[in-house]
């Protein structure tokens, strides 16, 4: 060594140790037992010089459980300076390892025992997406999260759960032996509604980690098809089913459909069905106004009546009085093939029933239908009766007592009718004329004018605000609310009646 500042160069004493051999090894702390792991080493200098031409000719890898004396040894020949332990070979515990090396120039060395563990840390998970959004449940949806663990090991599985409101958590999927941190939820898997979901991951030891914080989503999708659990074979079959998210249902038999405007999961068919094979279909609607696919089932209808029923009729006081002699507990009245009411049992006689048809006007055909507790039915013979009125009559629907209206001073009694549908006119840009949107709600009002005496006018005033029946010689029939009575009095009383027509009561088989 020389220096430019002095004529007396300094000296550096160097010692070459030809016997020293140093090994650098893999720094081990945690080893993932579920994967192949390779232990490596190499001949390397420290503060000493060494022969750069030195190379390994043989080695021995030694492995033992921590705290034990006996080790498992693996001999390695040649220059290979590594040893691989196959996946799923090690147990879940702490280990120690070392390596012995012999070089071609006769030197050898053995490393210190180095510790490692196959016991992985407890993982946590963090939701990435989806959160605070609305999903279309009819398509695949991508769920993603982050795997968090102190050892840095990859996940070895995951579990996803969901729930609606405060209900119990349900497992969507529990999948092991995968490093995925995402899952594509198949279409029509999640139920519709406001849901929470959470995820946890498995570490390399397949130990489940901590649950993530829950994320909120709204799933908008059609409900799955209901499961029809039973269909009875009576003439009015009872259909029962199971469904999810139902707020309404529809039941279809052949070409007729009935609505169930509730979450009820059972329905008795309203009409009597003829004997024979039928197909029943059910579908449900959820809170998003989406319908499920139809579910179907089949049965054979068989009517087995066992009673007797007869019908007789007479006309009195502008109404048809029907008498039914029947051994059936329920008896219904049909007029012109339309159900109009249920007969009432006559007091003291178990087989005698009556019905008064005050809405009859003109000629009508009647029959009675006897029904037992199993909906088996039997029809009486048909009877035809005719009701005529020589002038106008009006009476309260629920307590029929007719008031006769015969004349009008100076002319014939009048009847003005006004029917209207509410119409909304909407103007659109670029169009000179509006587009009409017509409501389905019908308004029907009637104005009747008569001349009568004060007593009759007082009776009419007492009907104000009540549902009445009006019919007359012209064949006009009105059922509605008498909203007003206007009177003008001198020697007689002129009256103007205003009736708002109302929907007639829909009678159903119980």
JODA-V665090 format. One record per helix or strand of 2 or more residues. SS is the DSSP state (hx for helix, st for strand). FROM is the first residue (numbers start at 1). TO is the last residue. If there is no record, write none. Layout:
BEGIN
SS,FROM,TO
SS,FROM,TO
END
This chain:
BEGIN
st,23,25
st,37,43
st,56,65
st,72,77
st,82,85
st,94,103
st,108,110
st,114,117
st,124,129
st,133,136
st,141,148
st,157,164
st,170,176
st,182,185
st,193,202
st,215,220
st,227,231
st,238,242
st,248,253
st,256,260
st,266,268
st,276,285
st,295,301
st,309,316
st,319,326
st,330,335
st,338,342
st,344,345
st,352,357
st,362,371
st,377,379
st,383,387
st,392,396
st,403,405
st,407,408
st,414,426
st,435,452
hx,454,462
st,467,471
st,477,489
st,493,501
END
